[in-house]
Amino acid sequence: MSTDAIVKIEPTVLRIPFDDGGPGHGIMPTRWHALDIVLLRVETARGLVGWGEGFGYACQHATAQVVRDMLVPFALGRDSTDPVEVNRAAQLALHLFGRFGITMFAISALDIALWDIVGKRAGMPLFRLWGAANEPPYFHHGLFTTLREAVVAHAGEAIEQRRAFERLTKYEQIAVLEFLESLQVLPSGTKSLVVDERFSPRRWPPMQ
């Protein structure tokens, strides 16, 4: 039985005046003069409200229709306290329509809204609940199990950052990853701010 069921899902298409300042060629065919998004409002049986965002560039109305026609029938009554399971089940239920494009834009909006509710239920921001090192998988698709995989997979606008990482010495790369692995939520009562995977104190920076 659901501990806090999803009872209402409402998509709203928004157009916000926006100028990307770009040259009007390259990856985008024209300059952006508006930011189109699908804002998703999710309400639970206990009265918690979460907000999510679905990608909207040139397909905001289609994404909103996916929410109304496919996501709402699937998600109503689902347990809002388990966003991971809701996301997994949604991808399986809607896989016939593809695990990409407007289907995933709609599922992503729901996922963001449910995590917003998780934070509100706990009474704290999500970064305090999540951390980094103790919350794999990593990257946008959630397929990587290490931070190194996530760093070296970056391309596009982040290609220079990846190349900068690759130019580092082996020790410097390890130091960067060690720092990222230190960004974690520590259990109450942890005596050291720098710990290993068992939350025991560790040396920082790492020895060469």
C-alpha positions as CSV (number, residue, x, y, z in Angstrom):
1,M,0.0,0.0,0.0
2,S,1.3,3.5,-0.8
3,T,2.5,5.5,2.1
4,D,1.8,8.8,0.3
5,A,0.1,8.3,-3.0
6,I,0.4,10.6,-6.0
7,V,-3.1,12.1,-6.4
8,K,-2.7,15.0,-8.9
9,I,-0.3,15.7,-11.8
10,E,-0.7,19.0,-13.8
11,P,1.5,20.1,-16.7
12,T,1.8,23.8,-17.6
13,V,3.5,25.0,-20.8
14,L,5.5,28.2,-20.2
15,R,7.3,30.6,-22.5
16,I,9.8,32.9,-20.9
17,P,11.5,35.7,-22.8
18,F,15.1,34.7,-23.2
19,D,18.1,35.6,-25.4
20,D,20.9,33.0,-25.6
21,G,23.3,35.6,-27.1
22,G,24.5,33.0,-29.7
23,P,25.5,33.6,-33.3
24,G,22.4,31.9,-34.7
25,H,24.3,29.0,-36.3
26,G,26.0,25.8,-35.2
27,I,24.2,23.3,-32.9
28,M,21.1,25.4,-32.9
29,P,19.5,26.6,-36.2
30,T,18.5,30.0,-34.9
31,R,19.1,32.2,-31.9
32,W,16.8,31.6,-28.9
33,H,14.4,34.4,-28.1
34,A,12.2,32.4,-25.7
35,L,12.8,29.6,-23.2
36,D,10.0,27.0,-23.6
37,I,9.5,24.5,-20.7
38,V,6.9,22.2,-19.3
39,L,6.4,22.9,-15.6
40,L,4.9,19.9,-13.7
41,R,3.0,20.2,-10.5
42,V,2.7,16.9,-8.5
43,E,0.5,16.6,-5.4
44,T,0.4,13.8,-2.9
45,A,-2.4,12.4,-0.7
46,R,-0.8,14.1,2.4
47,G,-0.8,17.5,0.7
48,L,2.9,17.8,-0.3
49,V,3.5,19.5,-3.6
50,G,6.5,19.0,-5.8
51,W,7.6,20.9,-9.0
52,G,9.4,19.4,-11.9
53,E,10.6,20.6,-15.4
54,G,10.3,18.9,-18.7
55,F,12.5,19.8,-21.7
56,G,10.5,22.0,-24.0
57,Y,12.6,23.2,-27.0
58,A,10.2,23.0,-30.0
59,C,8.3,20.2,-28.4
60,Q,6.8,21.6,-25.2
61,H,3.2,21.0,-26.2
62,A,4.0,17.4,-27.2
63,T,5.8,16.8,-23.9
64,A,2.8,18.2,-22.0
65,Q,0.4,15.9,-24.0
66,V,2.6,12.8,-23.1
67,V,2.1,13.8,-19.5
68,R,-1.7,14.0,-19.8
69,D,-2.2,11.0,-22.0
70,M,0.4,8.5,-20.8
71,L,2.1,9.6,-17.6
72,V,-1.0,10.6,-15.6
73,P,-2.8,7.3,-16.0
74,F,0.5,5.5,-15.1
75,A,1.5,7.5,-12.1
76,L,-1.7,8.3,-10.2
77,G,-1.8,6.2,-7.0
78,R,1.9,5.4,-7.1
79,D,4.0,5.9,-4.0
80,S,5.6,9.3,-4.0
81,T,8.1,8.2,-1.3
82,D,10.0,6.0,-3.8
83,P,11.0,8.1,-6.8
84,V,13.6,5.6,-8.0
85,E,11.0,2.9,-8.3
86,V,8.5,5.2,-9.9
87,N,11.1,6.2,-12.5
88,R,12.1,2.6,-13.2
89,A,8.5,1.5,-13.5
90,A,7.6,4.4,-15.8
91,Q,10.4,3.6,-18.2
92,L,9.3,0.0,-18.4
93,A,5.6,0.8,-18.8
94,L,6.2,3.4,-21.6
95,H,9.2,1.7,-23.3
96,L,7.1,1.0,-26.4
97,F,7.3,4.8,-27.1
98,G,11.1,4.9,-26.7
99,R,13.3,5.7,-23.8
100,F,14.3,9.0,-25.3
101,G,12.7,12.2,-26.6
102,I,9.3,13.5,-25.3
103,T,8.6,10.3,-23.4
104,M,11.8,10.8,-21.3
105,F,11.2,14.5,-21.0
106,A,7.9,13.8,-19.4
107,I,9.3,11.1,-17.1
108,S,12.1,13.4,-16.1
109,A,9.7,16.1,-15.1
110,L,7.9,13.7,-12.8
111,D,11.2,12.4,-11.4
112,I,12.3,16.0,-10.5
113,A,8.9,16.7,-8.9
114,L,9.0,13.6,-6.8
115,W,12.5,14.3,-5.6
116,D,11.4,17.8,-4.7
117,I,8.7,16.2,-2.6
118,V,11.3,13.9,-0.9
119,G,13.3,17.0,0.1
120,K,10.2,18.7,1.5
121,R,9.1,15.6,3.4
122,A,12.6,15.4,5.0
123,G,12.6,19.2,5.7
124,M,16.0,19.7,4.0
125,P,17.5,20.5,0.6
126,L,18.3,17.6,-1.6
127,F,22.0,18.2,-1.7
128,R,22.1,17.4,2.0
129,L,20.2,14.1,1.3
130,W,22.2,13.1,-1.7
131,G,25.9,14.0,-1.5
132,A,28.0,12.6,-4.3
133,A,30.4,9.8,-3.4
134,N,27.7,7.8,-1.6
135,E,25.1,8.2,-4.3
136,P,26.0,6.3,-7.5
137,P,25.1,5.7,-10.3
138,Y,26.5,8.8,-12.0
139,F,25.9,10.9,-15.2
140,H,22.7,11.9,-16.9
141,H,21.7,8.4,-17.9
142,G,22.7,6.8,-14.6
143,L,24.8,4.0,-16.3
144,F,28.2,4.9,-14.8
145,T,29.4,3.4,-11.5
146,T,32.5,5.6,-10.9
147,L,33.2,9.3,-10.9
148,R,36.1,8.8,-13.4
149,E,33.7,7.4,-16.0
150,A,31.4,10.4,-15.6
151,V,34.3,12.9,-15.9
152,V,35.8,11.4,-19.1
153,A,32.4,10.9,-20.8
154,H,31.8,14.7,-21.0
155,A,31.8,16.2,-24.5
156,G,30.0,19.0,-26.2
157,E,30.3,22.3,-24.2
158,A,32.2,20.4,-21.5
159,I,34.8,18.9,-23.8
160,E,37.5,21.5,-22.7
161,Q,36.9,20.5,-19.0
162,R,37.4,16.8,-19.9
163,R,40.5,17.6,-21.9
164,A,41.9,19.6,-18.9
165,F,41.3,16.6,-16.7
166,E,43.0,14.3,-19.1
167,R,46.1,16.6,-19.2
168,L,46.5,16.3,-15.5
169,T,49.2,13.9,-14.1
170,K,47.9,10.6,-12.7
171,Y,48.3,11.9,-9.2
172,E,46.4,15.1,-10.0
173,Q,43.6,13.1,-11.5
174,I,43.4,11.0,-8.4
175,A,43.4,14.1,-6.3
176,V,40.4,15.6,-8.2
177,L,38.5,12.3,-7.9
178,E,39.4,12.1,-4.2
179,F,37.9,15.6,-3.8
180,L,34.7,14.6,-5.6
181,E,34.5,11.5,-3.5
182,S,34.6,13.6,-0.4
183,L,31.3,15.4,-1.3
184,Q,29.1,13.1,0.6
185,V,26.4,13.1,3.3
186,L,28.0,12.0,6.6
187,P,26.0,10.0,9.1
188,S,25.1,11.9,12.3
189,G,27.9,11.7,14.8
190,T,30.7,11.2,12.3
191,K,33.9,12.6,14.0
192,S,35.9,13.4,10.9
193,L,34.9,15.5,7.8
194,V,37.3,13.5,5.6
195,V,36.5,9.8,5.6
196,D,36.8,6.6,3.6
197,E,34.0,4.4,2.3
198,R,33.5,3.1,5.8
199,F,33.4,6.6,7.3
200,S,36.7,6.1,9.0
201,P,39.1,9.2,9.1
202,R,41.4,9.4,6.2
203,R,44.4,11.6,5.2
204,W,43.8,14.6,2.9
205,P,45.3,15.4,0.5
206,P,46.2,11.8,-0.6
207,M,49.9,10.9,-0.4
208,Q,51.9,10.8,-3.6
